[in-house]
């Protein structure tokens, strides 16, 4: 795949991760929203490990989790505002 197409896909992925993160941070029930997303990512990981999927795919899921979920700095933000 050509580099420009990979760059485009990576940009789309980062934008999606940022949008999901913003939704989690602003959700009025943040812990429930985080738990729901976590569960879905765990299901995705389980399905992926049951098939011949490249390790890079699983590594990508792990890296995405770090970018999606709120961190301690985000905890200072008021939920829903």
Long-range contacts (C-beta under 8 A, 24 or more apart in sequence): 13-64, 14-67, 17-64, 17-67, 17-68, 18-67, 20-68, 21-67, 21-68, 21-69, 21-70, 21-74, 24-68, 24-69, 24-70, 25-70, 25-74, 25-77, 25-79, 26-79, 26-80, 26-81, 27-79, 27-80, 28-79, 28-80, 29-79, 30-70, 30-79, 34-69, 34-70, 37-68, 37-69, 38-69, 41-65, 41-68
